[in-house]
């Protein structure tokens, strides 16, 4: 093994040679810079975006099963008795039916013909308690179908109650007088996304049985099932499928169950594959950069043939010569890697700031960048270093 002093001297000589050829050294490392920057930028950006989207999807439906049950020609939707049976299933914390209609809303002389009216129950607002921004949500006493209370969004509040406190005031929904008990923010739950309501003049929430009466129906086709213990989600899905299959005579088209946990697992797998694919594509740039380093080092060996011959004639061992050129290759590669990492993180910061996603340094991507740089320096510096160490000192001294 070379002595520590020899290694130190080799490092110093390598740095001096790199500094003395600044432009050539920079152009040599450019491929590494671009490759590492591409790897860091893509992996960090994709990872941050995927984490953000996973968090958003998780918040939309964490611990929730979304059920759509249009039914069959013989049995349409789920009746009140069906809903009670679903409540009794093991591991069900609660259910929230959803009924959507469009209705004319009137207050005094102002009329809005296209308002989204959504029927919900008290369990829904207990699960999404942050939606109510002013006033109160529904209670169990509001759910018998005779209590005419409602919650409205900011759009309707500005339309019908500009400059007034809407609480306690009344509006007519579909010809029936409702009392406003609260204001609420937009619904961003998975059920809302699945229903995909169209643009309207505002949103009103009323008890779901009231919405059924407005629709002229006695069944619901959409509901959310809240899970008590998420570790037993698969068992609940099986039990729910068994119940719905029995209810609709095993017609597979009569119902569907969306399990957010399964969707999140699929998305996680897809993003992991995407990260690996992007890293593989970006690594091609590192390969090109490595070839550039090898070419530069081979030229370096040719230019320094007399120096190598002189050092050998003075007693320098081949392994020391080889070590010096290998160290020079590694330093060049690591320099390119360091610049590439900084450039990649900067690109990630700009990209994530532009799309409004939080930036965080991805340590695994940084480690990947340094690891690639170090490996490229060794792999592509080995051949030139070996060539330098095997030069015949006499032939080297004779060269011009």
HELIX and SHEET records of a PDB file:
HELIX    1   1 UNK A    4  UNK A   20  1                                  17    
HELIX    2   2 UNK A   22  UNK A   61  1                                  40    
HELIX    3   3 UNK A   80  UNK A   87  1                                   8    
HELIX    4   4 UNK A  122  UNK A  127  1                                   6    
HELIX    5   5 UNK A  129  UNK A  131  5                                   3    
HELIX    6   6 UNK A  140  UNK A  142  5                                   3    
HELIX    7   7 UNK A  154  UNK A  160  1                                   7    
HELIX    8   8 UNK A  190  UNK A  195  1                                   6    
HELIX    9   9 UNK A  208  UNK A  215  1                                   8    
HELIX   10  10 UNK A  230  UNK A  232  5                                   3    
HELIX   11  11 UNK A  233  UNK A  247  1                                  15    
HELIX   12  12 UNK A  252  UNK A  254  5                                   3    
HELIX   13  13 UNK A  260  UNK A  303  1                                  44    
HELIX   14  14 UNK A  305  UNK A  313  1                                   9    
HELIX   15  15 UNK A  318  UNK A  354  1                                  37    
HELIX   16  16 UNK A  363  UNK A  389  1                                  27    
HELIX   17  17 UNK A  393  UNK A  398  1                                   6    
SHEET    1   A 9 UNK A 132  UNK A 135  0                                        
SHEET    2   A 9 UNK A 176  UNK A 184 -1                                        
SHEET    3   A 9 UNK A 149  UNK A 153  1                                        
SHEET    4   A 9 UNK A 203  UNK A 207 -1                                        
SHEET    5   A 9 UNK A 110  UNK A 120  1                                        
SHEET    6   A 9 UNK A  92  UNK A 107 -1                                        
SHEET    7   A 9 UNK A 222  UNK A 227 -1                                        
SHEET    8   A 9 UNK A  64  UNK A  68 -1                                        
SHEET    9   A 9 UNK A 256  UNK A 259 -1                                        
SHEET    1   B 7 UNK A 132  UNK A 135  0                                        
SHEET    2   B 7 UNK A 176  UNK A 184 -1                                        
SHEET    3   B 7 UNK A 149  UNK A 153  1                                        
SHEET    4   B 7 UNK A 203  UNK A 207 -1                                        
SHEET    5   B 7 UNK A 110  UNK A 120  1                                        
SHEET    6   B 7 UNK A  92  UNK A 107 -1                                        
SHEET    7   B 7 UNK A 170  UNK A 173 -1                                        
END                                                                             
